[in-house]
């Protein structure tokens, strides 16, 4: 897409719609039913790459920078014109970020 509008290839849009349709309704309540793991994040010593879409409407935007801040060895990357599925809507950019991250290990 261009000018801030992103579209997924038709095959990806269909698969994503099918995935959401198959998901149990309870999936939306997972964040409310899970134990808060925030306190455990500083203990994660492994290098961690956190990639998120700036237009994610599924998760709170503030959660990603906070996640990177709490993980002691994390690198955060934002895909500006992407939503909740950066690995799908910007696969090439996502893959480059992952490969660069892995090369630095």
HELIX and SHEET records of a PDB file:
HELIX    1   1 UNK A   10  UNK A   22  1                                  13    
HELIX    2   2 UNK A   25  UNK A   29  5                                   5    
HELIX    3   3 UNK A   30  UNK A   33  1                                   4    
HELIX    4   4 UNK A   38  UNK A   41  1                                   4    
HELIX    5   5 UNK A   61  UNK A   70  1                                  10    
HELIX    6   6 UNK A   86  UNK A   89  1                                   4    
HELIX    7   7 UNK A   91  UNK A  103  1                                  13    
SHEET    1   A 2 UNK A  48  UNK A  53  0                                        
SHEET    2   A 2 UNK A  74  UNK A  79  1                                        
END                                                                             
